[in-house]
Amino acid sequence: MGTLQQMNQWSMTHHPRWLVLLRVALGICLFFKGIIFISNTAVLEEMLSASRFTQSESMNWLSFIIPFIHLLGGFLIIIGLLTRWAVIVQIPILIGAIIFVNAKRGIFAGESELFLSILIFLLLILFFIEGGGPLSLDNYFRKNPR
């Protein structure tokens, strides 16, 4: 049995129902962060320019792609479809947010989102291990393969 299959089997037997609410809350947070970035691209561009990303080409590309990754990944995490893939795509963004953007400001700064970024990163790690759980489209499609 492959590692992913073993993780799925363990997840189905050890997944408490309250983790479903936590997964949905995580997806909602990521989805709304994507909406905030789309509606206010200047904030994202300012955060990227204040970080170590000083090249204009990478900043433009990142300021375009990050909101849509948050929107799509958040939606997939909410419904529990391709949960582990959605989480894997989110992890590099959160690592960048923690290391390059928020760590520079510090945890006690007025506009710091370092604590929230670390919390979301830890939740992403948790749901990479746990998967979507029993109340997800991943589980539904696994049980009904047609």
Backbone as a chain_set.jsonl record, in Angstrom:
{"seq": "MGTLQQMNQWSMTHHPRWLVLLRVALGICLFFKGIIFISNTAVLEEMLSASRFTQSESMNWLSFIIPFIHLLGGFLIIIGLLTRWAVIVQIPILIGAIIFVNAKRGIFAGESELFLSILIFLLLILFFIEGGGPLSLDNYFRKNPR", "coords": {"N": [[0.836, -1.166, 0.0], [0.567, 2.203, -0.842], [2.073, 5.277, 0.351], [0.314, 7.483, 0.33], [-2.151, 6.181, 0.25], [-2.058, 4.867, 2.72], [-2.068, 7.11, 4.393], [-4.625, 8.102, 3.795], [-6.257, 5.989, 4.715], [-5.628, 5.982, 7.477], [-6.551, 8.525, 8.092], [-9.316, 8.343, 7.665], [-10.118, 6.694, 9.765], [-9.373, 8.074, 12.039], [-10.415, 10.662, 12.141], [-11.888, 13.219, 13.671], [-15.176, 14.71, 13.86], [-15.231, 17.485, 14.372], [-13.042, 18.466, 13.096], [-13.843, 18.85, 10.538], [-15.291, 21.227, 10.614], [-13.182, 22.92, 11.263], [-11.621, 22.626, 8.949], [-13.327, 23.751, 7.037], [-13.479, 26.37, 8.047], [-10.8, 27.153, 7.711], [-10.641, 27.06, 4.893], [-12.501, 29.072, 4.283], [-11.207, 31.319, 5.382], [-8.911, 31.456, 3.702], [-10.17, 31.802, 1.231], [-11.512, 34.289, 1.59], [-9.272, 35.886, 2.027], [-8.149, 35.812, -0.489], [-10.17, 37.222, -1.87], [-9.907, 39.725, -0.627], [-7.315, 40.4, -1.478], [-7.762, 40.567, -4.256], [-9.67, 42.621, -4.446], [-8.228, 44.699, -3.44], [-5.593, 45.236, -4.7], [-3.415, 46.856, -4.399], [-2.59, 46.673, -1.761], [-1.508, 44.084, -1.616], [0.553, 44.336, -3.525], [2.062, 46.291, -2.243], [2.86, 44.905, 0.066], [4.421, 42.917, -1.117], [6.392, 44.473, -2.376], [7.604, 45.633, -0.177], [8.791, 43.484, 0.893], [11.375, 41.034, 0.288], [11.133, 40.705, -2.393], [12.043, 42.369, -4.878], [12.205, 42.614, -7.581], [10.474, 43.778, -10.356], [9.116, 42.222, -12.261], [8.689, 39.663, -11.079], [7.169, 40.489, -8.931], [4.856, 41.529, -10.118], [3.854, 39.213, -11.33], [3.475, 37.54, -9.099], [1.639, 39.085, -7.609], [-0.536, 38.84, -9.211], [-1.122, 36.072, -9.349], [-1.306, 34.977, -6.73], [-3.79, 35.823, -5.382], [-5.725, 34.357, -6.866], [-4.927, 31.731, -6.463], [-5.41, 31.537, -3.734], [-8.206, 31.906, -3.77], [-9.192, 29.692, -5.357], [-7.933, 27.495, -4.049], [-8.919, 27.851, -1.424], [-11.681, 27.476, -1.867], [-11.692, 24.793, -2.767], [-10.743, 23.538, -0.461], [-12.803, 24.119, 1.323], [-14.995, 22.628, 0.263], [-13.852, 20.175, 0.283], [-12.604, 18.877, -1.833], [-10.021, 17.466, -3.666], [-8.281, 17.998, -1.551], [-5.706, 17.671, -0.347], [-4.029, 18.401, -2.474], [-4.824, 21.051, -2.879], [-3.964, 22.115, -0.482], [-1.185, 21.714, -0.644], [-0.486, 23.5, -2.653], [-0.997, 25.894, -1.387], [0.853, 26.024, 0.69], [3.6, 26.94, -0.067], [3.03, 29.659, -0.507], [2.215, 30.557, 2.006], [4.557, 30.071, 3.453], [6.241, 31.921, 2.226], [4.847, 34.231, 2.994], [5.208, 34.172, 5.747], [8.04, 34.168, 6.114], [9.184, 36.158, 4.356], [7.476, 38.4, 4.335], [5.833, 38.882, 6.735], [7.519, 38.296, 8.945], [9.393, 40.264, 8.952], [8.077, 42.479, 9.929], [7.428, 41.711, 12.514], [5.884, 40.16, 15.413], [4.479, 41.731, 17.185], [3.835, 44.091, 15.956], [1.669, 46.706, 14.778], [0.129, 46.197, 12.423], [0.654, 43.551, 11.956], [0.487, 40.316, 10.619], [1.615, 38.018, 11.331], [1.172, 36.039, 13.351], [-1.329, 35.032, 12.545], [-0.636, 34.067, 10.002], [1.19, 32.043, 10.681], [-0.497, 30.36, 12.14], [-2.369, 29.593, 10.143], [-0.607, 28.308, 8.412], [0.171, 26.107, 10.018], [-2.308, 24.846, 10.231], [-2.658, 24.157, 7.56], [-0.633, 22.245, 7.272], [-1.667, 20.328, 9.037], [-4.043, 19.566, 7.666], [-2.936, 18.598, 5.373], [-1.906, 16.228, 6.273], [-4.209, 15.021, 7.425], [-6.154, 15.128, 5.402], [-9.263, 15.431, 3.546], [-11.225, 14.216, 5.075], [-14.108, 12.429, 6.48], [-16.438, 13.816, 5.756], [-16.423, 14.998, 3.02], [-15.889, 15.862, -0.43], [-13.832, 14.428, -1.514], [-13.9, 11.998, -0.08], [-16.459, 11.145, -0.812], [-16.2, 10.724, -3.612], [-14.283, 8.763, -3.537], [-15.662, 6.633, -2.418], [-17.72, 6.308, -4.267], [-16.908, 5.524, -7.186], [-17.747, 5.924, -9.842]], "CA": [[0.0, 0.0, 0.0], [1.359, 3.415, -0.955], [2.048, 6.207, 1.477], [-0.913, 8.271, 0.268], [-3.25, 5.299, 0.642], [-1.962, 4.678, 4.164], [-2.525, 8.346, 5.017], [-6.077, 8.156, 3.65], [-6.843, 4.996, 5.608], [-5.495, 6.473, 8.837], [-7.392, 9.707, 8.225], [-10.722, 7.944, 7.753], [-10.394, 6.065, 11.052], [-8.993, 8.958, 13.147], [-10.81, 12.029, 11.806], [-13.073, 13.664, 14.407], [-16.095, 15.565, 13.09], [-14.959, 18.908, 14.544], [-12.021, 18.868, 12.133], [-14.54, 19.307, 9.329], [-15.545, 22.657, 10.827], [-11.893, 23.604, 11.188], [-11.232, 22.638, 7.535], [-14.174, 24.739, 6.359], [-13.042, 27.701, 8.499], [-9.538, 27.429, 7.025], [-10.964, 27.366, 3.502], [-13.158, 30.389, 4.24], [-10.161, 32.333, 5.598], [-8.106, 31.577, 2.487], [-11.034, 32.345, 0.182], [-11.702, 35.717, 1.824], [-7.993, 36.565, 1.821], [-8.07, 35.988, -1.94], [-11.08, 38.324, -2.234], [-9.29, 40.971, -0.159], [-6.205, 40.721, -2.372], [-8.28, 40.97, -5.567], [-10.333, 43.919, -4.351], [-7.275, 45.723, -3.038], [-4.297, 44.732, -5.173], [-2.343, 47.748, -3.94], [-2.094, 46.158, -0.484], [-0.637, 42.955, -1.926], [1.756, 44.848, -4.185], [2.853, 46.984, -1.227], [3.489, 43.884, 0.902], [5.473, 42.263, -1.902], [7.495, 45.403, -2.606], [8.292, 45.84, 1.103], [9.533, 42.262, 1.217], [12.618, 40.875, -0.462], [10.826, 40.575, -3.816], [12.183, 43.721, -5.408], [12.132, 42.615, -9.033], [9.114, 44.147, -10.733], [8.458, 41.142, -12.999], [8.205, 38.642, -10.152], [6.145, 41.084, -8.096], [3.63, 41.58, -10.904], [3.367, 37.855, -11.504], [2.982, 37.063, -7.812], [0.449, 39.829, -7.209], [-1.644, 38.365, -10.037], [-1.429, 34.654, -9.159], [-1.599, 34.646, -5.332], [-5.218, 35.879, -5.038], [-6.495, 33.294, -7.498], [-4.578, 30.492, -5.771], [-6.167, 31.556, -2.479], [-9.626, 31.686, -4.068], [-9.426, 28.317, -5.784], [-7.538, 26.588, -2.971], [-9.883, 27.99, -0.328], [-12.933, 26.841, -2.267], [-11.486, 23.342, -2.765], [-10.62, 23.097, 0.933], [-14.146, 24.202, 1.91], [-15.835, 21.505, -0.172], [-13.126, 18.938, 0.515], [-12.252, 18.254, -3.109], [-8.578, 17.577, -3.902], [-7.863, 18.758, -0.376], [-4.245, 17.659, -0.161], [-3.414, 19.184, -3.553], [-5.091, 22.461, -2.601], [-3.1, 22.492, 0.64], [0.212, 21.758, -1.105], [-0.297, 24.73, -3.43], [-1.054, 27.024, -0.457], [1.986, 26.018, 1.627], [4.68, 27.884, -0.424], [2.577, 31.046, -0.344], [2.263, 30.872, 3.431], [5.97, 30.141, 3.857], [6.692, 33.243, 1.776], [4.221, 35.261, 3.829], [5.82, 34.138, 7.082], [9.468, 34.497, 6.102], [9.572, 37.364, 3.633], [6.605, 39.55, 4.524], [5.393, 39.157, 8.1], [8.595, 38.214, 9.937], [10.098, 41.549, 8.938], [7.316, 43.4, 10.773], [7.405, 41.228, 13.892], [4.575, 39.685, 15.86], [3.793, 42.738, 17.985], [3.58, 45.3, 15.186], [0.25, 47.021, 14.693], [-0.52, 45.571, 11.281], [1.3, 42.269, 11.733], [-0.341, 39.134, 10.438], [2.53, 36.894, 11.515], [0.522, 34.992, 14.125], [-2.355, 34.436, 11.684], [0.057, 33.313, 8.954], [1.728, 30.82, 11.287], [-1.647, 29.507, 12.461], [-2.883, 29.027, 8.896], [0.409, 27.362, 7.942], [0.055, 24.89, 10.825], [-3.548, 24.177, 9.821], [-2.418, 23.544, 6.255], [0.128, 21.023, 7.534], [-2.613, 19.381, 9.629], [-4.957, 19.025, 6.66], [-2.172, 17.775, 4.44], [-1.828, 14.903, 6.893], [-5.551, 14.479, 7.657], [-6.973, 15.06, 4.192], [-10.58, 16.041, 3.634], [-12.012, 13.59, 6.123], [-15.289, 11.675, 6.053], [-17.443, 14.707, 5.177], [-15.771, 15.746, 1.952], [-16.087, 15.305, -1.769], [-12.791, 13.41, -1.7], [-14.419, 10.741, 0.454], [-17.607, 10.748, -1.632], [-15.722, 10.179, -4.883], [-13.55, 7.523, -3.251], [-16.656, 5.581, -2.193], [-18.536, 6.187, -5.485], [-15.919, 5.81, -8.236], [-18.288, 6.145, -11.192]], "C": [[0.89, 1.242, 0.0], [1.179, 4.33, 0.239], [0.762, 7.02, 1.496], [-2.12, 7.43, 0.669], [-3.236, 5.028, 2.139], [-2.43, 5.919, 4.915], [-4.039, 8.465, 4.938], [-6.766, 7.197, 4.606], [-6.782, 5.454, 7.06], [-6.436, 7.65, 9.082], [-8.86, 9.329, 8.39], [-11.063, 7.333, 9.114], [-10.13, 6.996, 12.235], [-9.438, 10.412, 12.951], [-12.051, 12.43, 12.608], [-13.898, 14.654, 13.581], [-15.778, 17.058, 13.23], [-13.862, 19.399, 13.608], [-12.632, 19.319, 10.814], [-14.822, 20.802, 9.449], [-14.263, 23.467, 10.733], [-11.414, 23.697, 9.742], [-12.035, 23.689, 6.768], [-13.77, 26.163, 6.762], [-11.728, 28.102, 7.84], [-9.789, 27.812, 5.569], [-11.614, 28.734, 3.35], [-12.131, 31.503, 4.437], [-9.325, 32.546, 4.345], [-8.919, 32.203, 1.354], [-11.213, 33.852, 0.359], [-10.401, 36.509, 1.698], [-7.761, 36.792, 0.324], [-8.96, 37.125, -2.421], [-10.488, 39.665, -1.816], [-8.148, 41.38, -1.079], [-6.685, 41.168, -3.747], [-8.901, 42.358, -5.499], [-9.378, 45.051, -3.997], [-5.863, 45.273, -3.415], [-3.131, 45.606, -4.71], [-1.757, 47.255, -2.622], [-1.131, 45.006, -0.728], [0.653, 43.417, -2.59], [2.659, 45.585, -3.197], [3.566, 45.983, -0.318], [4.622, 43.199, 0.161], [6.65, 43.189, -2.133], [8.269, 45.688, -1.322], [9.099, 44.613, 1.504], [10.799, 42.208, 0.378], [12.389, 40.679, -1.954], [10.885, 41.96, -4.434], [12.115, 43.769, -6.926], [10.692, 42.854, -9.45], [8.387, 43.026, -11.47], [7.905, 40.089, -12.05], [7.098, 39.205, -9.271], [4.818, 41.153, -8.849], [3.024, 40.201, -11.069], [2.773, 37.319, -10.202], [1.716, 37.789, -7.382], [-0.757, 39.453, -8.058], [-2.076, 36.953, -9.639], [-1.848, 34.313, -7.731], [-3.09, 34.751, -4.995], [-6.033, 34.736, -5.643], [-6.164, 31.922, -6.902], [-5.326, 30.419, -4.439], [-7.65, 31.292, -2.726], [-9.919, 30.23, -4.408], [-9.087, 27.323, -4.68], [-8.487, 26.649, -1.795], [-11.199, 27.314, -0.639], [-12.799, 25.316, -2.241], [-11.356, 22.795, -1.349], [-11.995, 23.126, 1.61], [-14.973, 22.979, 1.535], [-15.142, 20.161, 0.0], [-12.801, 18.18, -0.754], [-10.776, 18.52, -3.39], [-7.906, 18.343, -2.761], [-6.354, 18.809, -0.227], [-3.541, 18.454, -1.253], [-3.619, 20.678, -3.322], [-4.195, 22.971, -1.472], [-1.656, 22.635, 0.18], [0.484, 23.037, -1.894], [-0.273, 25.947, -2.504], [0.209, 27.146, 0.401], [3.126, 26.947, 1.195], [4.286, 29.354, -0.264], [2.655, 31.448, 1.121], [3.685, 30.922, 3.952], [6.551, 31.487, 3.444], [6.119, 34.359, 2.62], [4.875, 35.32, 5.204], [7.243, 34.67, 7.038], [9.737, 35.88, 5.514], [8.737, 38.59, 3.967], [6.365, 39.844, 5.998], [6.509, 39.106, 9.14], [9.365, 39.523, 10.025], [9.403, 42.549, 9.866], [7.354, 43.002, 12.246], [5.988, 40.886, 14.332], [3.79, 40.76, 16.6], [3.551, 44.049, 17.248], [2.074, 45.499, 15.022], [-0.479, 46.299, 13.577], [0.062, 44.193, 10.978], [0.273, 41.153, 11.604], [0.512, 37.877, 10.616], [1.866, 35.744, 12.264], [-0.536, 34.279, 13.288], [-1.72, 33.598, 10.577], [0.624, 32.01, 9.487], [0.602, 29.846, 11.61], [-2.209, 28.84, 11.21], [-1.891, 28.024, 8.318], [0.318, 26.038, 8.706], [-1.227, 24.12, 10.484], [-3.398, 23.526, 8.45], [-1.629, 22.25, 6.401], [-0.797, 19.94, 8.098], [-3.502, 18.75, 8.563], [-4.229, 18.36, 5.501], [-2.083, 16.355, 4.976], [-3.215, 14.263, 6.975], [-6.357, 14.277, 6.376], [-8.322, 15.715, 4.424], [-11.456, 15.461, 4.72], [-13.263, 12.919, 5.58], [-16.382, 12.54, 5.424], [-16.807, 15.609, 4.124], [-16.101, 15.109, 0.616], [-15.008, 14.29, -2.107], [-13.3, 12.043, -1.258], [-15.595, 10.237, -0.381], [-17.148, 10.104, -2.935], [-14.897, 8.911, -4.69], [-14.521, 6.367, -3.059], [-17.513, 5.313, -3.426], [-17.672, 6.493, -6.694], [-16.496, 6.086, -9.619], [-18.462, 7.567, -11.473]], "O": [[1.857, 1.316, 0.759], [0.251, 4.173, 1.032], [0.177, 7.228, 2.559], [-3.015, 7.921, 1.357], [-4.295, 4.965, 2.764], [-3.101, 5.815, 5.942], [-4.676, 8.884, 5.904], [-7.757, 7.559, 5.241], [-7.762, 5.331, 7.794], [-7.043, 7.758, 10.148], [-9.569, 9.945, 9.185], [-12.202, 7.45, 9.565], [-10.617, 6.733, 13.335], [-8.859, 11.308, 13.566], [-13.159, 12.021, 12.262], [-13.368, 15.344, 12.71], [-16.031, 17.824, 12.3], [-13.754, 20.597, 13.349], [-12.019, 20.077, 10.063], [-14.617, 21.555, 8.498], [-14.256, 24.57, 10.187], [-10.862, 24.721, 9.339], [-11.484, 24.426, 5.95], [-13.724, 27.058, 5.918], [-11.556, 29.258, 7.453], [-9.214, 28.78, 5.071], [-11.317, 29.469, 2.409], [-12.176, 32.517, 3.74], [-9.056, 33.685, 3.964], [-8.409, 33.038, 0.607], [-11.085, 34.609, -0.603], [-10.422, 37.676, 1.306], [-7.242, 37.833, -0.081], [-8.557, 37.907, -3.283], [-10.559, 40.636, -2.57], [-8.013, 42.553, -1.426], [-6.082, 42.056, -4.349], [-8.685, 43.181, -6.389], [-9.68, 46.223, -4.226], [-5.045, 44.969, -2.546], [-1.993, 45.142, -4.64], [-0.558, 47.402, -2.387], [-0.061, 44.949, -0.122], [1.732, 42.935, -2.247], [3.884, 45.511, -3.301], [4.73, 46.176, 0.031], [5.672, 42.927, 0.745], [7.798, 42.745, -2.093], [9.469, 45.957, -1.375], [9.986, 44.696, 2.353], [11.237, 43.218, -0.174], [13.347, 40.503, -2.707], [9.868, 42.651, -4.502], [11.982, 44.847, -7.504], [9.783, 42.195, -8.943], [7.173, 42.885, -11.328], [6.76, 39.664, -12.204], [6.179, 38.476, -8.899], [3.767, 40.866, -8.276], [1.809, 40.039, -10.96], [1.699, 36.718, -10.203], [0.805, 37.162, -6.841], [-1.892, 39.721, -7.663], [-3.272, 36.665, -9.595], [-2.683, 33.428, -7.544], [-3.62, 33.835, -4.366], [-6.936, 34.208, -4.994], [-7.03, 31.048, -6.844], [-5.82, 29.356, -4.062], [-8.281, 30.543, -1.981], [-10.799, 29.612, -3.808], [-9.866, 26.41, -4.406], [-8.829, 25.615, -1.222], [-11.777, 26.649, 0.221], [-13.691, 24.625, -1.748], [-11.82, 21.689, -1.073], [-12.309, 22.232, 2.396], [-15.587, 22.359, 2.403], [-15.78, 19.116, -0.125], [-12.731, 16.951, -0.738], [-10.332, 19.667, -3.357], [-7.072, 19.22, -2.988], [-5.786, 19.879, -0.004], [-2.543, 19.119, -0.976], [-2.708, 21.477, -3.54], [-3.728, 24.11, -1.501], [-0.974, 23.58, 0.574], [1.578, 23.595, -1.807], [0.403, 26.931, -2.804], [0.589, 28.249, 0.793], [3.602, 27.707, 2.038], [5.122, 30.192, 0.077], [3.106, 32.547, 1.446], [3.991, 31.744, 4.816], [7.269, 32.121, 4.216], [6.814, 35.326, 2.932], [5.071, 36.402, 5.757], [7.61, 35.531, 7.837], [10.447, 36.683, 6.119], [9.238, 39.712, 3.89], [6.664, 40.944, 6.464], [6.438, 39.825, 10.137], [9.927, 39.846, 11.072], [10.061, 43.366, 10.511], [7.316, 43.864, 13.125], [5.015, 41.282, 13.691], [2.561, 40.706, 16.64], [3.106, 45.022, 17.857], [1.304, 44.544, 15.122], [-1.601, 45.834, 13.775], [-0.033, 43.722, 9.845], [-0.679, 41.064, 12.38], [0.169, 36.807, 10.113], [1.988, 34.59, 11.853], [-0.628, 33.051, 13.32], [-2.226, 32.523, 10.253], [0.549, 30.98, 8.816], [0.732, 28.644, 11.381], [-2.493, 27.642, 11.223], [-2.3, 26.992, 7.787], [0.382, 24.968, 8.101], [-1.226, 22.89, 10.453], [-3.954, 22.455, 8.21], [-1.925, 21.265, 5.725], [-0.725, 18.78, 7.691], [-3.695, 17.534, 8.556], [-4.846, 17.631, 4.725], [-2.176, 15.391, 4.216], [-3.378, 13.092, 6.631], [-7.159, 13.347, 6.288], [-8.502, 16.464, 5.385], [-12.342, 16.144, 5.233], [-13.46, 12.847, 4.367], [-17.178, 12.036, 4.632], [-16.673, 16.818, 4.314], [-16.538, 13.96, 0.548], [-15.242, 13.382, -2.905], [-13.149, 11.053, -1.975], [-15.713, 9.037, -0.628], [-17.657, 9.051, -3.318], [-14.825, 8.075, -5.591], [-14.244, 5.245, -3.485], [-17.987, 4.191, -3.609], [-17.697, 7.62, -7.189], [-15.735, 6.465, -10.509], [-18.907, 7.931, -12.561]]}, "num_chains": 1, "name": "protein.A"}
